[in-house]
Amino acid sequence: MTSVVSTPSSIGSTSFKSPARGLVCRACGAEYPLVAQHACFECFGPLEVAYDQDALARVTRAQIEAGPPNIWRYAGLLPAGQDPATRVSLDPGLTPLVSAPALAAAVGLRAPLYVKDDSANPTHSFKDRVVSVALTAARGLGFTRFACASTGNLANSVAAHAARVGTPSIVFIPYDLEPGKIITTAVYGGDLVAIEGSYDDVNRLCGELVETDEFEDTAFVNVNVRPFYAEGSKTLGYEVAEQLGWRIPAQVLIPMASGELLTKVDKAFSELVEIGLATAPEGGWTVFGAQSAGCNPIATALHKGTDEIVPVKPTGIAKSLNIGDPAAGAYAIEAVRRTGGWMDYADDDEIRDGIRLLAETTGIFAETAGGTTVAVLKKLVASGKLDPEKETVVYNTGEGLKTLDAVAGLVGPTHNIKPSLRGAREAGLLG
């Protein structure tokens, strides 16, 4: 089902015009205006933002580099937020691109390896990017309340953004999320609704709520304004290219829940090359995806050589990746196949090892999604799927303090001593 808001408001004003020209169906190509609609009336396929290529081509490196130190430096490439006064933002973005030679050596890579560390965002995950773009568009479309279905990080971000601009929020989560993610949502003061079910149950309910009169003025960032939400992910691709000196890395590895982040990073690379802002590596770039073994419907479909995503009931510790019926799964498979990449998955023990390996080699403490990505990196190198001689970027999308339970039983004090020199000597600290 779809939801449309009729409003005299526009996403781009006359003096700050959006480069977006409308919405287009990813399945049949049908086009629609820039409204709150996420599915095609013709074939029920997903919609995404389509752009005026001439408008995109007018954006220059100099303009971007002179912009603010956050995602809005790319406003000329985004569907909303061209006028700074309209933005709903915690100013996310320009997160570190960390050189990781010790991690490269540990997994068998001989070319440069980088970690794009999005735990440095305001609410400590990449979701601040997508939420800022989605809610900026939503406010322009006349919505007066913000909402989402979430596995945790998105709930944090929506509640925080709503608090920043004084807008009511209501976010829906599975009841069994990690306590850290529940607390870091509730603290912002909006309504927090725990659902006795999985994320897919939560998402289904939100899809029904958005059709009711009571939620007519509510923007669900990943339902009725999803096309705008998804575009925020592109900034992770834009930033990596800019941080590498306006060139695309040869290989990227991206964690997958819905699969949308992977597709949008690939889209960002394509846009930058097409309009001449970045250069592609010889032979193009290769995209890889990572899933948890407890929720791996996209990787399983790829391994079976099919485009059909069979929904699963998620299990395992990587709850931020637990989307059993991924909306963009088929498009993620297409991007991976087109670029010559691959997908794999990691079990809970491998994820824990991945968290520790990343921390011990880079000083980055990732949540379970990051541990999944590092674990899959090891597998891809070992299997020969990922070329050890090519520059690689892996994405860490969230902060480890949100998922402490994952490693709480594995790490702790290496020594317990009495407060004396004798105690230190007996523990072997003084030789």
Sequence and secondary structure as in RCSB ss.txt:
>XXXX:A:sequence
MTSVVSTPSSIGSTSFKSPARGLVCRACGAEYPLVAQHACFECFGPLEVAYDQDALARVTRAQIEAGPPNIWRYA
GLLPAGQDPATRVSLDPGLTPLVSAPALAAAVGLRAPLYVKDDSANPTHSFKDRVVSVALTAARGLGFTRFACAS
TGNLANSVAAHAARVGTPSIVFIPYDLEPGKIITTAVYGGDLVAIEGSYDDVNRLCGELVETDEFEDTAFVNVNV
RPFYAEGSKTLGYEVAEQLGWRIPAQVLIPMASGELLTKVDKAFSELVEIGLATAPEGGWTVFGAQSAGCNPIAT
ALHKGTDEIVPVKPTGIAKSLNIGDPAAGAYAIEAVRRTGGWMDYADDDEIRDGIRLLAETTGIFAETAGGTTVA
VLKKLVASGKLDPEKETVVYNTGEGLKTLDAVAGLVGPTHNIKPSLRGAREAGLLG
>XXXX:A:secstr
       S  SS SSS  SEEEEEETTT  EE SSS  B TTT  BEEEEE HHHHHT  HHHHHTS SSGGGGG
GGSSS  SGGG          EEE HHHHHHHT  S EEEEEGGGSTTSBTHHHHHHHHHHHHHHTT  EEEEE 
SSHHHHHHHHHHHHHT  EEEEEETT  HHHHHHHHTT SEEEEESS HHHHHHHHHHHTTSGGGTTEEETTTTT
HHHHHHTTHHHHHHHHHHTTSB  SEEEEE SSSHHHHHHHHHHHHHHHTTSSB  TT  EEEEEEETTB HHHH
HHHHT S        SS GGG  SS TTHHHHHHHHHHHT  EEEE HHHHHHHHHHHHHHHS  B HHHHHHHH
HHHHHHHHTSS TTS EEEEE BBGGGGGGGTTTT   S    SSHHHHHHTTTT 
